[in-house]
């Protein structure tokens, strides 16, 4: 099953290195922007963050470079929900160049829902966000995500 497209980005000229390829650090920039877009889509938007003082923190990210991305490309970012609990979200991401079938890169990201402020700490997702994340899980079945994995990211029980 294909992932759910959460973000598109044109490659900016300043993101290109001396080999005319996307500089490795900009994959992480695109993944960060895609995570922001996903937050907006599931109800963790700017209004939510301002009124609840809650947000997502990235705990861990693994990027796997599979094919080169050249100047002038447009990227499409697809998400697969690999795991979800009351406070964590584990995503598999496909980074595709528009017009090419195989992913140029994949990534795994572990995110944590956190309350900021004077007493920062982990906070459970509110029910509307859980519903939106469960809907995303249904449309982006993570069990079929073929992304490579070097070290397992999992939602271990504590």
N, CA, C and O atoms as a GROMACS GRO file, in nm:
protein
  632
    1UNK      N    1   0.085  -0.119   0.000
    1UNK     CA    2   0.000   0.000   0.000
    1UNK      C    3   0.089   0.124   0.000
    1UNK      O    4   0.188   0.130   0.073
    2UNK      N    5   0.054   0.220  -0.082
    2UNK     CA    6   0.128   0.345  -0.086
    2UNK      C    7   0.103   0.425   0.040
    2UNK      O    8   0.000   0.411   0.105
    3UNK      N    9   0.199   0.510   0.072
    3UNK     CA   10   0.182   0.600   0.186
    3UNK      C   11   0.088   0.713   0.150
    3UNK      O   12   0.042   0.725   0.037
    4UNK      N   13   0.062   0.795   0.247
    4UNK     CA   14  -0.020   0.915   0.229
    4UNK      C   15   0.072   1.032   0.204
    4UNK      O   16   0.162   1.059   0.283
    5UNK      N   17   0.051   1.103   0.093
    5UNK     CA   18   0.134   1.219   0.063
    5UNK      C   19   0.104   1.329   0.164
    5UNK      O   20  -0.010   1.370   0.181
    6UNK      N   21   0.210   1.376   0.229
    6UNK     CA   22   0.194   1.479   0.331
    6UNK      C   23   0.262   1.610   0.295
    6UNK      O   24   0.237   1.713   0.359
    7UNK      N   25   0.349   1.609   0.191
    7UNK     CA   26   0.425   1.730   0.161
    7UNK      C   27   0.488   1.719   0.024
    7UNK      O   28   0.524   1.610  -0.022
    8UNK      N   29   0.502   1.834  -0.042
    8UNK     CA   30   0.576   1.846  -0.169
    8UNK      C   31   0.670   1.965  -0.158
    8UNK      O   32   0.637   2.066  -0.095
    9UNK      N   33   0.787   1.952  -0.220
    9UNK     CA   34   0.884   2.061  -0.215
    9UNK      C   35   0.969   2.063  -0.341
    9UNK      O   36   1.020   1.959  -0.384
   10UNK      N   37   0.984   2.180  -0.399
   10UNK     CA   38   1.082   2.198  -0.505
   10UNK      C   39   1.220   2.208  -0.440
   10UNK      O   40   1.233   2.260  -0.329
   11UNK      N   41   1.320   2.159  -0.508
   11UNK     CA   42   1.457   2.169  -0.459
   11UNK      C   43   1.507   2.310  -0.486
   11UNK      O   44   1.506   2.357  -0.600
   12UNK      N   45   1.552   2.375  -0.383
   12UNK     CA   46   1.604   2.512  -0.396
   12UNK      C   47   1.749   2.506  -0.444
   12UNK      O   48   1.824   2.416  -0.405
   13UNK      N   49   1.790   2.600  -0.529
   13UNK     CA   50   1.928   2.597  -0.582
   13UNK      C   51   2.035   2.592  -0.473
   13UNK      O   52   2.138   2.527  -0.492
   14UNK      N   53   2.012   2.657  -0.360
   14UNK     CA   54   2.112   2.658  -0.253
   14UNK      C   55   2.122   2.524  -0.180
   14UNK      O   56   2.212   2.506  -0.098
   15UNK      N   57   2.031   2.432  -0.208
   15UNK     CA   58   2.036   2.299  -0.147
   15UNK      C   59   2.126   2.203  -0.226
   15UNK      O   60   2.147   2.089  -0.182
   16UNK      N   61   2.178   2.246  -0.338
   16UNK     CA   62   2.254   2.160  -0.428
   16UNK      C   63   2.404   2.173  -0.399
   16UNK      O   64   2.455   2.284  -0.379
   17UNK      N   65   2.474   2.058  -0.397
   17UNK     CA   66   2.617   2.058  -0.368
   17UNK      C   67   2.701   2.068  -0.495
   17UNK      O   68   2.648   2.086  -0.605
   18UNK      N   69   2.830   2.054  -0.480
   18UNK     CA   70   2.927   2.065  -0.590
   18UNK      C   71   2.914   1.953  -0.692
   18UNK      O   72   2.969   1.964  -0.801
   19UNK      N   73   2.843   1.845  -0.661
   19UNK     CA   74   2.818   1.735  -0.754
   19UNK      C   75   2.684   1.750  -0.825
   19UNK      O   76   2.643   1.661  -0.901
   20UNK      N   77   2.616   1.861  -0.801
   20UNK     CA   78   2.483   1.887  -0.856
   20UNK      C   79   2.377   1.792  -0.800
   20UNK      O   80   2.278   1.761  -0.867
   21UNK      N   81   2.398   1.748  -0.676
   21UNK     CA   82   2.303   1.662  -0.604
   21UNK      C   83   2.249   1.737  -0.484
   21UNK      O   84   2.311   1.832  -0.435
   22UNK      N   85   2.133   1.693  -0.436
   22UNK     CA   86   2.079   1.747  -0.313
   22UNK      C   87   2.176   1.716  -0.199
   22UNK      O   88   2.212   1.601  -0.176
   23UNK      N   89   2.218   1.821  -0.129
   23UNK     CA   90   2.311   1.808  -0.016
   23UNK      C   91   2.243   1.725   0.093
   23UNK      O   92   2.125   1.745   0.120
   24UNK      N   93   2.317   1.635   0.156
   24UNK     CA   94   2.257   1.540   0.250
   24UNK      C   95   2.180   1.607   0.364
   24UNK      O   96   2.076   1.554   0.405
   25UNK      N   97   2.224   1.719   0.414
   25UNK     CA   98   2.154   1.786   0.524
   25UNK      C   99   2.014   1.832   0.485
   25UNK      O  100   1.927   1.842   0.571
   26UNK      N  101   1.992   1.858   0.358
   26UNK     CA  102   1.861   1.908   0.316
   26UNK      C  103   1.755   1.799   0.310
   26UNK      O  104   1.636   1.831   0.306
   27UNK      N  105   1.794   1.673   0.309
   27UNK     CA  106   1.695   1.567   0.326
   27UNK      C  107   1.629   1.583   0.462
   27UNK      O  108   1.507   1.570   0.474
   28UNK      N  109   1.710   1.611   0.565
   28UNK     CA  110   1.655   1.631   0.699
   28UNK      C  111   1.568   1.756   0.705
   28UNK      O  112   1.467   1.756   0.775
   29UNK      N  113   1.605   1.861   0.633
   29UNK     CA  114   1.522   1.982   0.629
   29UNK      C  115   1.386   1.949   0.568
   29UNK      O  116   1.283   1.988   0.622
   30UNK      N  117   1.386   1.878   0.458
   30UNK     CA  118   1.260   1.840   0.393
   30UNK      C  119   1.177   1.750   0.484
   30UNK      O  120   1.055   1.766   0.492
   31UNK      N  121   1.240   1.657   0.554
   31UNK     CA  122   1.168   1.571   0.648
   31UNK      C  123   1.108   1.652   0.762
   31UNK      O  124   0.997   1.624   0.807
   32UNK      N  125   1.181   1.751   0.811
   32UNK     CA  126   1.129   1.837   0.917
   32UNK      C  127   1.009   1.918   0.869
   32UNK      O  128   0.909   1.929   0.940
   33UNK      N  129   1.017   1.972   0.749
   33UNK     CA  130   0.905   2.047   0.693
   33UNK      C  131   0.785   1.955   0.668
   33UNK      O  132   0.670   1.996   0.687
   34UNK      N  133   0.812   1.832   0.626
   34UNK     CA  134   0.703   1.736   0.605
   34UNK      C  135   0.637   1.700   0.738
   34UNK      O  136   0.515   1.682   0.743
   35UNK      N  137   0.716   1.689   0.845
   35UNK     CA  138   0.659   1.662   0.977
   35UNK      C  139   0.570   1.778   1.020
   35UNK      O  140   0.462   1.755   1.076
   36UNK      N  141   0.612   1.901   0.994
   36UNK     CA  142   0.528   2.018   1.024
   36UNK      C  143   0.396   2.010   0.948
   36UNK      O  144   0.290   2.037   1.004
   37UNK      N  145   0.403   1.973   0.820
   37UNK     CA  146   0.281   1.962   0.740
   37UNK      C  147   0.190   1.852   0.795
   37UNK      O  148   0.068   1.869   0.800
   38UNK      N  149   0.248   1.740   0.836
   38UNK     CA  150   0.168   1.633   0.895
   38UNK      C  151   0.102   1.680   1.024
   38UNK      O  152  -0.015   1.649   1.049
   39UNK      N  153   0.175   1.756   1.105
   39UNK     CA  154   0.116   1.808   1.229
   39UNK      C  155  -0.007   1.892   1.198
   39UNK      O  156  -0.109   1.880   1.264
   40UNK      N  157   0.003   1.977   1.097
   40UNK     CA  158  -0.111   2.059   1.057
   40UNK      C  159  -0.229   1.972   1.014
   40UNK      O  160  -0.344   2.002   1.046
   41UNK      N  161  -0.200   1.863   0.941
   41UNK     CA  162  -0.305   1.777   0.888
   41UNK      C  163  -0.379   1.698   0.996
   41UNK      O  164  -0.496   1.665   0.978
   42UNK      N  165  -0.313   1.669   1.107
   42UNK     CA  166  -0.378   1.586   1.211
   42UNK      C  167  -0.426   1.668   1.331
   42UNK      O  168  -0.471   1.612   1.430
   43UNK      N  169  -0.417   1.801   1.322
   43UNK     CA  170  -0.471   1.886   1.428
   43UNK      C  171  -0.370   1.936   1.529
   43UNK      O  172  -0.409   1.995   1.630
   44UNK      N  173  -0.243   1.916   1.504
   44UNK     CA  174  -0.138   1.968   1.592
   44UNK      C  175  -0.081   2.097   1.533
   44UNK      O  176   0.040   2.119   1.534
   45UNK      N  177  -0.168   2.181   1.481
   45UNK     CA  178  -0.131   2.301   1.407
   45UNK      C  179  -0.090   2.415   1.501
   45UNK      O  180  -0.084   2.396   1.623
   46UNK      N  181  -0.062   2.531   1.445
   46UNK     CA  182  -0.015   2.646   1.523
   46UNK      C  183  -0.114   2.685   1.632
   46UNK      O  184  -0.074   2.717   1.744
   47UNK      N  185  -0.243   2.684   1.602
   47UNK     CA  186  -0.345   2.717   1.703
   47UNK      C  187  -0.341   2.618   1.818
   47UNK      O  188  -0.344   2.657   1.935
   48UNK      N  189  -0.334   2.491   1.786
   48UNK     CA  190  -0.325   2.387   1.889
   48UNK      C  191  -0.202   2.409   1.977
   48UNK      O  192  -0.211   2.405   2.099
   49UNK      N  193  -0.088   2.432   1.913
   49UNK     CA  194   0.036   2.451   1.988
   49UNK      C  195   0.029   2.574   2.078
   49UNK      O  196   0.077   2.571   2.192
   50UNK      N  197  -0.031   2.683   2.027
   50UNK     CA  198  -0.040   2.807   2.105
   50UNK      C  199  -0.136   2.792   2.224
   50UNK      O  200  -0.111   2.847   2.331
   51UNK      N  201  -0.244   2.718   2.206
   51UNK     CA  202  -0.344   2.709   2.313
   51UNK      C  203  -0.316   2.598   2.414
   51UNK      O  204  -0.357   2.608   2.529
   52UNK      N  205  -0.245   2.492   2.372
   52UNK     CA  206  -0.219   2.380   2.464
   52UNK      C  207  -0.075   2.376   2.514
   52UNK      O  208  -0.044   2.309   2.613
   53UNK      N  209   0.013   2.446   2.445
   53UNK     CA  210   0.158   2.441   2.474
   53UNK      C  211   0.214   2.301   2.453
   53UNK      O  212   0.315   2.263   2.512
   54UNK      N  213   0.146   2.224   2.367
   54UNK     CA  214   0.192   2.090   2.333
   54UNK      C  215   0.239   2.088   2.188
   54UNK      O  216   0.191   2.164   2.104
   55UNK      N  217   0.334   2.000   2.161
   55UNK     CA  218   0.390   1.988   2.028
   55UNK      C  219   0.453   1.850   2.013
   55UNK      O  220   0.449   1.769   2.105
   56UNK      N  221   0.510   1.824   1.896
   56UNK     CA  222   0.586   1.701   1.876
   56UNK      C  223   0.734   1.731   1.881
   56UNK      O  224   0.781   1.830   1.826
   57UNK      N  225   0.808   1.645   1.949
   57UNK     CA  226   0.954   1.649   1.947
   57UNK      C  227   1.001   1.528   1.867
   57UNK      O  228   0.946   1.418   1.879
   58UNK      N  229   1.102   1.549   1.786
   58UNK     CA  230   1.166   1.438   1.716
   58UNK      C  231   1.263   1.372   1.811
   58UNK      O  232   1.353   1.436   1.865
   59UNK      N  233   1.245   1.241   1.832
   59UNK     CA  234   1.334   1.166   1.920
   59UNK      C  235   1.449   1.102   1.845
   59UNK      O  236   1.562   1.096   1.893
   60UNK      N  237   1.417   1.055   1.725
   60UNK     CA  238   1.518   0.983   1.648
   60UNK      C  239   1.477   0.984   1.502
   60UNK      O  240   1.359   0.977   1.468
   61UNK      N  241   1.579   0.992   1.415
   61UNK     CA  242   1.553   0.989   1.271
   61UNK      C  243   1.666   0.913   1.203
   61UNK      O  244   1.784   0.938   1.227
   62UNK      N  245   1.628   0.820   1.117
   62UNK     CA  246   1.725   0.747   1.035
   62UNK      C  247   1.690   0.778   0.889
   62UNK      O  248   1.576   0.762   0.847
   63UNK      N  249   1.789   0.821   0.814
   63UNK     CA  250   1.769   0.850   0.671
   63UNK      C  251   1.851   0.750   0.590
   63UNK      O  252   1.967   0.722   0.622
   64UNK      N  253   1.790   0.698   0.485
   64UNK     CA  254   1.855   0.602   0.397
   64UNK      C  255   1.855   0.660   0.256
   64UNK      O  256   1.749   0.678   0.196
   65UNK      N  257   1.973   0.690   0.203
   65UNK     CA  258   1.985   0.747   0.069
   65UNK      C  259   1.991   0.632  -0.030
   65UNK      O  260   2.076   0.544  -0.019
   66UNK      N  261   1.900   0.633  -0.126
   66UNK     CA  262   1.888   0.522  -0.221
   66UNK      C  263   1.923   0.562  -0.364
   66UNK      O  264   1.988   0.485  -0.434
   67UNK      N  265   1.882   0.681  -0.406
   67UNK     CA  266   1.910   0.730  -0.542
   67UNK      C  267   1.937   0.880  -0.532
   67UNK      O  268   1.886   0.949  -0.444
   68UNK      N  269   2.018   0.929  -0.624
   68UNK     CA  270   2.051   1.071  -0.620
   68UNK      C  271   1.931   1.159  -0.655
   68UNK      O  272   1.842   1.118  -0.729
   69UNK      N  273   1.932   1.279  -0.600
   69UNK     CA  274   1.833   1.381  -0.632
   69UNK      C  275   1.911   1.498  -0.690
   69UNK      O  276   2.006   1.548  -0.628
   70UNK      N  277   1.871   1.541  -0.807
   70UNK     CA  278   1.946   1.645  -0.877
   70UNK      C  279   1.872   1.778  -0.875
   70UNK      O  280   1.754   1.786  -0.842
   71UNK      N  281   1.944   1.880  -0.910
   71UNK     CA  282   1.888   2.015  -0.918
   71UNK      C  283   1.765   2.014  -1.007
   71UNK      O  284   1.759   1.942  -1.107
   72UNK      N  285   1.666   2.095  -0.970
   72UNK     CA  286   1.545   2.108  -1.049
   72UNK      C  287   1.436   2.007  -1.017
   72UNK      O  288   1.326   2.016  -1.071
   73UNK      N  289   1.465   1.913  -0.929
   73UNK     CA  290   1.366   1.810  -0.895
   73UNK      C  291   1.260   1.866  -0.801
   73UNK      O  292   1.281   1.965  -0.732
   74UNK      N  293   1.145   1.799  -0.802
   74UNK     CA  294   1.041   1.825  -0.703
   74UNK      C  295   1.022   1.696  -0.624
   74UNK      O  296   1.009   1.588  -0.680
   75UNK      N  297   1.022   1.711  -0.492
   75UNK     CA  298   1.007   1.595  -0.404
   75UNK      C  299   0.864   1.583  -0.355
   75UNK      O  300   0.796   1.682  -0.332
   76UNK      N  301   0.820   1.459  -0.339
   76UNK     CA  302   0.692   1.427  -0.278
   76UNK      C  303   0.721   1.336  -0.159
   76UNK      O  304   0.792   1.236  -0.172
   77UNK      N  305   0.666   1.372  -0.044
   77UNK     CA  306   0.693   1.299   0.079
   77UNK      C  307   0.567   1.222   0.118
   77UNK      O  308   0.460   1.280   0.136
   78UNK      N  309   0.581   1.089   0.130
   78UNK     CA  310   0.471   1.001   0.167
   78UNK      C  311   0.499   0.940   0.304
   78UNK      O  312   0.611   0.897   0.332
   79UNK      N  313   0.398   0.938   0.391
   79UNK     CA  314   0.412   0.885   0.526
   79UNK      C  315   0.338   0.754   0.541
   79UNK      O  316   0.231   0.733   0.483
   80UNK      N  317   0.395   0.665   0.621
   80UNK     CA  318   0.335   0.539   0.662
   80UNK      C  319   0.340   0.535   0.814
   80UNK      O  320   0.447   0.556   0.872
   81UNK      N  321   0.229   0.509   0.880
   81UNK     CA  322   0.229   0.496   1.026
   81UNK      C  323   0.277   0.354   1.059
   81UNK      O  324   0.208   0.256   1.030
   82UNK      N  325   0.395   0.346   1.120
   82UNK     CA  326   0.452   0.217   1.159
   82UNK      C  327   0.414   0.178   1.301
   82UNK      O  328   0.412   0.060   1.336
   83UNK      N  329   0.382   0.278   1.381
   83UNK     CA  330   0.342   0.253   1.519
   83UNK      C  331   0.282   0.378   1.580
   83UNK      O  332   0.314   0.490   1.539
   84UNK      N  333   0.194   0.358   1.677
   84UNK     CA  334   0.125   0.468   1.742
   84UNK      C  335   0.084   0.422   1.880
   84UNK      O  336   0.027   0.314   1.896
   85UNK      N  337   0.112   0.504   1.980
   85UNK     CA  338   0.055   0.479   2.112
   85UNK      C  339   0.002   0.612   2.166
   85UNK      O  340  -0.016   0.706   2.089
   86UNK      N  341  -0.024   0.620   2.294
   86UNK     CA  342  -0.091   0.739   2.349
   86UNK      C  343  -0.008   0.866   2.338
   86UNK      O  344  -0.063   0.976   2.351
   87UNK      N  345   0.121   0.854   2.316
   87UNK     CA  346   0.206   0.973   2.314
   87UNK      C  347   0.316   0.972   2.208
   87UNK      O  348   0.385   1.072   2.191
   88UNK      N  349   0.333   0.860   2.136
   88UNK     CA  350   0.440   0.848   2.037
   88UNK      C  351   0.385   0.810   1.901
   88UNK      O  352   0.284   0.742   1.888
   89UNK      N  353   0.457   0.856   1.799
   89UNK     CA  354   0.424   0.826   1.661
   89UNK      C  355   0.551   0.782   1.590
   89UNK      O  356   0.651   0.853   1.591
   90UNK      N  357   0.546   0.665   1.528
   90UNK     CA  358   0.659   0.608   1.455
   90UNK      C  359   0.620   0.608   1.306
   90UNK      O  360   0.525   0.541   1.266
   91UNK      N  361   0.696   0.683   1.227
   91UNK     CA  362   0.665   0.698   1.085
   91UNK      C  363   0.772   0.634   0.997
   91UNK      O  364   0.891   0.636   1.030
   92UNK      N  365   0.727   0.578   0.887
   92UNK     CA  366   0.814   0.541   0.775
   92UNK      C  367   0.785   0.641   0.664
   92UNK      O  368   0.669   0.667   0.633
   93UNK      N  369   0.889   0.697   0.607
   93UNK     CA  370   0.873   0.804   0.507
   93UNK      C  371   0.939   0.763   0.376
   93UNK      O  372   1.050   0.709   0.376
   94UNK      N  373   0.870   0.788   0.266
   94UNK     CA  374   0.928   0.774   0.132
   94UNK      C  375   0.950   0.914   0.077
   94UNK      O  376   0.858   0.997   0.077
   95UNK      N  377   1.070   0.940   0.032
   95UNK     CA  378   1.103   1.066  -0.036
   95UNK      C  379   1.117   1.032  -0.183
   95UNK      O  380   1.210   0.962  -0.224
   96UNK      N  381   1.024   1.082  -0.262
   96UNK     CA  382   1.021   1.049  -0.405
   96UNK      C  383   1.045   1.173  -0.489
   96UNK      O  384   1.002   1.283  -0.454
   97UNK      N  385   1.113   1.154  -0.599
   97UNK     CA  386   1.124   1.258  -0.700
   97UNK      C  387   1.004   1.241  -0.791
   97UNK      O  388   0.979   1.132  -0.843
   98UNK      N  389   0.929   1.349  -0.810
   98UNK     CA  390   0.813   1.344  -0.900
   98UNK      C  391   0.860   1.294  -1.037
   98UNK      O  392   0.957   1.343  -1.093
   99UNK      N  393   0.788   1.195  -1.089
   99UNK     CA  394   0.820   1.138  -1.218
   99UNK      C  395   0.906   1.013  -1.211
   99UNK      O  396   0.933   0.950  -1.313
  100UNK      N  397   0.949   0.974  -1.090
  100UNK     CA  398   1.027   0.852  -1.072
  100UNK      C  399   0.951   0.760  -0.977
  100UNK      O  400   0.890   0.805  -0.880
  101UNK      N  401   0.954   0.631  -1.006
  101UNK     CA  402   0.878   0.536  -0.925
  101UNK      C  403   0.946   0.502  -0.792
  101UNK      O  404   0.882   0.506  -0.687
  102UNK      N  405   1.073   0.470  -0.796
  102UNK     CA  406   1.143   0.425  -0.675
  102UNK      C  407   1.175   0.544  -0.585
  102UNK      O  408   1.209   0.652  -0.634
  103UNK      N  409   1.166   0.525  -0.455
  103UNK     CA  410   1.203   0.634  -0.364
  103UNK      C  411   1.350   0.673  -0.382
  103UNK      O  412   1.436   0.587  -0.405
  104UNK      N  413   1.378   0.800  -0.370
  104UNK     CA  414   1.516   0.849  -0.370
  104UNK      C  415   1.578   0.827  -0.234
  104UNK      O  416   1.700   0.811  -0.222
  105UNK      N  417   1.495   0.828  -0.131
  105UNK     CA  418   1.539   0.804   0.006
  105UNK      C  419   1.419   0.760   0.088
  105UNK      O  420   1.304   0.784   0.050
  106UNK      N  421   1.448   0.696   0.198
  106UNK     CA  422   1.345   0.665   0.296
  106UNK      C  423   1.397   0.711   0.432
  106UNK      O  424   1.516   0.735   0.450
  107UNK      N  425   1.305   0.722   0.526
  107UNK     CA  426   1.344   0.761   0.662
  107UNK      C  427   1.249   0.698   0.761
  107UNK      O  428   1.133   0.670   0.730
  108UNK      N  429   1.301   0.677   0.880
  108UNK     CA  430   1.217   0.641   0.994
  108UNK      C  431   1.230   0.755   1.094
  108UNK      O  432   1.339   0.806   1.118
  109UNK      N  433   1.117   0.794   1.151
  109UNK     CA  434   1.115   0.902   1.248
  109UNK      C  435   1.031   0.859   1.368
  109UNK      O  436   0.921   0.805   1.352
  110UNK      N  437   1.083   0.882   1.487
  110UNK     CA  438   1.009   0.860   1.610
  110UNK      C  439   0.980   0.997   1.671
  110UNK      O  440   1.072   1.075   1.696
  111UNK      N  441   0.851   1.025   1.694
  111UNK     CA  442   0.806   1.154   1.745
  111UNK      C  443   0.736   1.135   1.879
  111UNK      O  444   0.672   1.033   1.903
  112UNK      N  445   0.750   1.234   1.966
  112UNK     CA  446   0.691   1.229   2.100
  112UNK      C  447   0.607   1.354   2.124
  112UNK      O  448   0.652   1.466   2.096
  113UNK      N  449   0.485   1.336   2.176
  113UNK     CA  450   0.396   1.447   2.208
  113UNK      C  451   0.435   1.501   2.346
  113UNK      O  452   0.432   1.429   2.445
  114UNK      N  453   0.471   1.630   2.349
  114UNK     CA  454   0.528   1.692   2.469
  114UNK      C  455   0.453   1.818   2.504
  114UNK      O  456   0.414   1.896   2.417
  115UNK      N  457   0.433   1.839   2.635
  115UNK     CA  458   0.379   1.964   2.687
  115UNK      C  459   0.499   2.050   2.725
  115UNK      O  460   0.585   2.008   2.802
  116UNK      N  461   0.504   2.171   2.671
  116UNK     CA  462   0.612   2.263   2.701
  116UNK      C  463   0.571   2.356   2.816
  116UNK      O  464   0.457   2.351   2.862
  117UNK      N  465   0.663   2.439   2.861
  117UNK     CA  466   0.630   2.538   2.963
  117UNK      C  467   0.710   2.516   3.090
  117UNK      O  468   0.817   2.456   3.089
  118UNK      N  469   0.655   2.567   3.200
  118UNK     CA  470   0.725   2.560   3.328
  118UNK      C  471   0.745   2.418   3.378
  118UNK      O  472   0.844   2.387   3.444
  119UNK      N  473   0.650   2.331   3.347
  119UNK     CA  474   0.661   2.190   3.387
  119UNK      C  475   0.652   2.102   3.263
  119UNK      O  476   0.551   2.034   3.242
  120UNK      N  477   0.758   2.103   3.180
  120UNK     CA  478   0.752   2.024   3.057
  120UNK      C  479   0.744   1.875   3.086
  120UNK      O  480   0.794   1.827   3.188
  121UNK      N  481   0.681   1.805   2.996
  121UNK     CA  482   0.671   1.660   3.011
  121UNK      C  483   0.593   1.598   2.898
  121UNK      O  484   0.536   1.667   2.814
  122UNK      N  485   0.593   1.468   2.897
  122UNK     CA  486   0.519   1.392   2.797
  122UNK      C  487   0.370   1.409   2.822
  122UNK      O  488   0.326   1.412   2.937
  123UNK      N  489   0.294   1.420   2.715
  123UNK     CA  490   0.149   1.437   2.726
  123UNK      C  491   0.080   1.342   2.628
  123UNK      O  492   0.129   1.323   2.516
  124UNK      N  493  -0.032   1.284   2.667
  124UNK     CA  494  -0.106   1.200   2.572
  124UNK      C  495  -0.167   1.284   2.460
  124UNK      O  496  -0.201   1.401   2.480
  125UNK      N  497  -0.179   1.224   2.343
  125UNK     CA  498  -0.247   1.290   2.233
  125UNK      C  499  -0.393   1.313   2.270
  125UNK      O  500  -0.454   1.226   2.333
  126UNK      N  501  -0.452   1.428   2.234
  126UNK     CA  502  -0.596   1.445   2.256
  126UNK      C  503  -0.674   1.356   2.160
  126UNK      O  504  -0.624   1.318   2.054
  127UNK      N  505  -0.796   1.324   2.197
  127UNK     CA  506  -0.879   1.231   2.119
  127UNK      C  507  -0.892   1.269   1.972
  127UNK      O  508  -0.880   1.181   1.887
  128UNK      N  509  -0.917   1.397   1.935
  128UNK     CA  510  -0.929   1.427   1.792
  128UNK      C  511  -0.800   1.398   1.713
  128UNK      O  512  -0.806   1.361   1.596
  129UNK      N  513  -0.687   1.415   1.777
  129UNK     CA  514  -0.559   1.385   1.712
  129UNK      C  515  -0.543   1.234   1.697
  129UNK      O  516  -0.496   1.186   1.594
  130UNK      N  517  -0.580   1.160   1.800
  130UNK     CA  518  -0.576   1.013   1.792
  130UNK      C  519  -0.662   0.965   1.676
  130UNK      O  520  -0.620   0.878   1.599
  131UNK      N  521  -0.781   1.019   1.663
  131UNK     CA  522  -0.870   0.981   1.552
  131UNK      C  523  -0.804   1.011   1.418
  131UNK      O  524  -0.808   0.928   1.327
  132UNK      N  525  -0.743   1.128   1.405
  132UNK     CA  526  -0.677   1.165   1.279
  132UNK      C  527  -0.556   1.076   1.251
  132UNK      O  528  -0.534   1.036   1.137
  133UNK      N  529  -0.479   1.044   1.354
  133UNK     CA  530  -0.364   0.956   1.335
  133UNK      C  531  -0.407   0.814   1.302
  133UNK      O  532  -0.342   0.747   1.221
  134UNK      N  533  -0.515   0.767   1.363
  134UNK     CA  534  -0.567   0.634   1.330
  134UNK      C  535  -0.617   0.630   1.185
  134UNK      O  536  -0.599   0.530   1.116
  135UNK      N  537  -0.679   0.739   1.140
  135UNK     CA  538  -0.723   0.746   1.000
  135UNK      C  539  -0.603   0.742   0.907
  135UNK      O  540  -0.606   0.675   0.803
  136UNK      N  541  -0.497   0.812   0.943
  136UNK     CA  542  -0.374   0.809   0.864
  136UNK      C  543  -0.317   0.668   0.863
  136UNK      O  544  -0.270   0.620   0.759
  137UNK      N  545  -0.320   0.601   0.976
  137UNK     CA  546  -0.269   0.464   0.982
  137UNK      C  547  -0.347   0.375   0.885
  137UNK      O  548  -0.288   0.290   0.818
  138UNK      N  549  -0.479   0.393   0.878
  138UNK     CA  550  -0.563   0.311   0.789
  138UNK      C  551  -0.533   0.336   0.642
  138UNK      O  552  -0.544   0.244   0.560
  139UNK      N  553  -0.496   0.459   0.607
  139UNK     CA  554  -0.471   0.491   0.466
  139UNK      C  555  -0.325   0.475   0.427
  139UNK      O  556  -0.289   0.492   0.310
  140UNK      N  557  -0.240   0.442   0.523
  140UNK     CA  558  -0.096   0.432   0.494
  140UNK      C  559  -0.037   0.314   0.569
  140UNK      O  560   0.056   0.331   0.648
  141UNK      N  561  -0.089   0.198   0.546
  141UNK     CA  562  -0.054   0.076   0.620
  141UNK      C  563   0.097   0.058   0.631
  141UNK      O  564   0.165   0.028   0.533
  142UNK      N  565   0.148   0.078   0.752
  142UNK     CA  566   0.290   0.065   0.776
  142UNK      C  567   0.342  -0.076   0.770
  142UNK      O  568   0.463  -0.096   0.756
  143UNK      N  569   0.254  -0.176   0.780
  143UNK     CA  570   0.301  -0.314   0.777
  143UNK      C  571   0.359  -0.352   0.642
  143UNK      O  572   0.433  -0.450   0.632
  144UNK      N  573   0.327  -0.277   0.539
  144UNK     CA  574   0.379  -0.308   0.406
  144UNK      C  575   0.490  -0.213   0.362
  144UNK      O  576   0.539  -0.222   0.250
  145UNK      N  577   0.532  -0.121   0.451
  145UNK     CA  578   0.637  -0.026   0.414
  145UNK      C  579   0.768  -0.100   0.393
  145UNK      O  580   0.817  -0.166   0.485
  146UNK      N  581   0.826  -0.090   0.273
  146UNK     CA  582   0.946  -0.167   0.243
  146UNK      C  583   1.076  -0.096   0.280
  146UNK      O  584   1.184  -0.146   0.247
  147UNK      N  585   1.069   0.017   0.347
  147UNK     CA  586   1.189   0.094   0.376
  147UNK      C  587   1.296   0.013   0.447
  147UNK      O  588   1.265  -0.069   0.534
  148UNK      N  589   1.422   0.036   0.411
  148UNK     CA  590   1.529  -0.036   0.480
  148UNK      C  591   1.540   0.010   0.625
  148UNK      O  592   1.507   0.124   0.659
  149UNK      N  593   1.587  -0.080   0.707
  149UNK     CA  594   1.601  -0.050   0.850
  149UNK      C  595   1.734  -0.108   0.897
  149UNK      O  596   1.761  -0.226   0.880
  150UNK      N  597   1.817  -0.022   0.955
  150UNK     CA  598   1.945  -0.070   1.003
  150UNK      C  599   1.936  -0.109   1.150
  150UNK      O  600   1.985  -0.214   1.190
  151UNK      N  601   1.875  -0.026   1.227
  151UNK     CA  602   1.856  -0.052   1.370
  151UNK      C  603   1.708  -0.028   1.396
  151UNK      O  604   1.654   0.074   1.355
  152UNK      N  605   1.645  -0.120   1.461
  152UNK     CA  606   1.500  -0.112   1.476
  152UNK      C  607   1.459   0.005   1.564
  152UNK      O  608   1.511   0.024   1.674
  153UNK      N  609   1.364   0.083   1.514
  153UNK     CA  610   1.291   0.180   1.596
  153UNK      C  611   1.159   0.113   1.628
  153UNK      O  612   1.089   0.067   1.538
  154UNK      N  613   1.124   0.107   1.755
  154UNK     CA  614   0.997   0.045   1.793
  154UNK      C  615   0.935   0.121   1.908
  154UNK      O  616   1.003   0.197   1.977
  155UNK      N  617   0.807   0.101   1.929
  155UNK     CA  618   0.736   0.155   2.044
  155UNK      C  619   0.743   0.049   2.154
  155UNK      O  620   0.651  -0.032   2.169
  156UNK      N  621   0.850   0.049   2.230
  156UNK     CA  622   0.865  -0.050   2.335
  156UNK      C  623   0.780  -0.011   2.456
  156UNK      O  624   0.762   0.108   2.485
  157UNK      N  625   0.729  -0.110   2.523
  157UNK     CA  626   0.648  -0.089   2.643
  157UNK      C  627   0.740  -0.051   2.758
  157UNK      O  628   0.847  -0.108   2.774
  158UNK      N  629   0.696   0.046   2.839
  158UNK     CA  630   0.777   0.088   2.954
  158UNK      C  631   0.705   0.060   3.081
  158UNK      O  632   0.757   0.089   3.189
   0.00000   0.00000   0.00000
